[in-house]
Amino acid sequence: MLNLTKFYIDGQWVDPLSTETLPVLNPATEEQIGTVAMGNAQDVDRAVAAAKAAFMAFSTTSKSDRLDLLHRLKAATERRFEDLAQAMRMEMGAPITMARSAQADAAIGHLQGFIDALEQLDERQVLANGDVLLREPIGVCGLITPWNWPMNQIALKVIPALATGSTCVLKPSEHTPISAMVYAEIIDEAGYPPGVFNLVNGDGPTVGAALSRHPDVQMMSFTGSTRAGIAVTRDAAETVKRVTLELGGKSPNLVFADSDLETRVAESVRECMFNTGQSCDAPTRLLVERACYDDALRIAKRTAESIAVGDPAQDGDHIGPLFDKIQFDRVQSMIEVGLAEGARLLAGGLGKPEGVTTGWFVKPTIFADVSNDMRIAQEEIFGPVLVIIPFEDEAVAIAIANDTPYGLAAYLQTGDPERALRVAGQLRAGAIHINGGGFNYGSPFGGYKQSGNGREGGLMGLEDYLETKTLHGLG
């Protein structure tokens, strides 16, 4: 924990220039577990200068050398795997079983996906007209990551920068700095040259804005709210740097009567509640065909009431708390909105689970008889709250699904393969999960509309960190 009060710059843990700090709290116990240093613009200047100096040499390294470093990074990550899982259990309340199987696993899974992609990447290509196309590292990258999937998003940003020969400055969420600190130690152990990776903690309006505006940063990659993504884009516009964004979502989940209703509705509810509903691509709008609506409500209610809420330190498939009081209050406020809008409370509701007095725990909550113009159907709640909306036919279902400013993911449950392809082709979202199909490492992840731009993961995730240069006259 000592490194929480320092920043990792130019291969060393250094004292911040800023004197600001922030307590780090355990959301399950509400106890302070650490203190993190909060940087300022001068700390960012120092980190960017180190990354800029390191880029001169690191950008010329061979693909073979970078692959060797990535394999060393994988070995170091495997050695610190449990430290990553325990960090996210403490700082964001991820139940330890899930922290291992999903949160920490992302550090290794995405890394292998990028190793596979880099092996396939053709960095020099001769075009049919004889010109030569080169793919080169973009330069210094500013990376801003959220609190809800700390290692997942750090891996999706830091690893492609390292893989392509770029250098970077990471600003993780100030609320989940422990896992980022551990990952900086892992990168150091792997033997990356000083300045290639740098870590500065701080808040968005200070450190995030300084990175976004910095003239020596060539690219910004941001994951978080759509509101904050707009701010990053505005700050970056002055220097015309590349900006990739992975933002909010209000993902529809279309359930047709020809699906395996018992299985698909139950799994849909559990998927919404996974990570305590704190996932940007969670299927939070369950659109159910009228012909099976009553049966779906029965299954959904039973499933929600079977979901345990418990201590993140204990093994099991229960869900943990929301990550802080602000988020708890937000979710409670949106449950109140749903009640005021006239939606029917099917499960859960206001307050903490019975017997719980400490920690930001909430009840898995379902609203039925929702119309898509309600706030609870349009706004991202970011908690274990599911809204159920009936539809009459396929065309209406597609229209409701697309009636959202977001487009990160969509889910589809049907026993008809032709319908699956037909409907998937009309849904405006970056990923379509059909009959429980899950995300695989190495595939691109990103959204349409206000869910962002660019793609993370695999080959497409590398391409965002590359510039293209064309050589004329060599043929």
Number of C-alpha atoms within 10 A of each C-alpha: 13 10 18 21 20 22 26 26 27 22 21 13 18 13 15 22 17 14 11 13 16 15 14 22 21 24 25 26 17 15 13 12 14 17 18 24 24 24 24 23 18 14 23 30 16 17 25 29 19 23 29 21 16 22 22 14 12 23 18 12 13 12 17 11 11 19 19 14 18 23 15 18 23 21 16 19 25 17 12 16 20 15 18 26 24 22 24 30 27 24 25 29 32 33 30 28 19 23 25 20 11 18 24 28 21 22 24 20 18 26 27 19 19 29 24 15 21 21 12 10 15 12 14 14 13 14 11 7 8 13 15 17 17 16 18 19 25 23 26 28 31 31 26 28 26 20 20 26 23 27 28 20 27 24 22 26 28 23 24 30 28 23 23 29 27 29 32 32 29 26 27 29 21 23 23 27 28 29 23 26 23 20 24 22 18 22 22 18 14 19 14 19 14 18 25 29 29 28 26 28 32 27 19 19 12 14 23 30 20 21 29 31 22 20 14 19 25 21 25 26 27 26 25 21 20 18 11 17 23 15 17 26 22 15 19 24 14 12 15 14 20 17 23 23 27 27 27 26 33 27 29 33 28 27 29 26 17 13 17 14 19 14 13 21 24 18 16 27 27 22 19 26 27 21 28 29 24 22 21 24 27 30 30 32 28 30 26 26 22 17 15 16 20 13 15 23 19 14 17 27 21 15 19 23 15 12 16 15 20 20 21 27 17 13 12 14 16 22 28 29 31 28 28 20 15 11 17 20 14 14 22 20 13 20 25 14 15 23 15 9 14 14 20 15 18 21 19 20 20 16 16 20 16 8 6 13 10 13 22 24 26 26 26 30 22 27 27 22 16 23 19 19 12 15 15 26 25 18 16 22 24 27 30 29 30 28 26 27 24 24 22 11 13 14 12 12 24 19 13 20 25 17 16 20 15 25 28 29 26 27 27 28 26 19 17 12 10 10 15 17 12 11 17 19 11 13 21 21 24 20 23 24 17 19 19 15 11 10 12 13 17 21 18 18 21 23 25 20 16 21 27 27 18 18 22 26 26 25 22 18 25 24 21 22 29 20 12 13 12 14 12 11 8 8 10
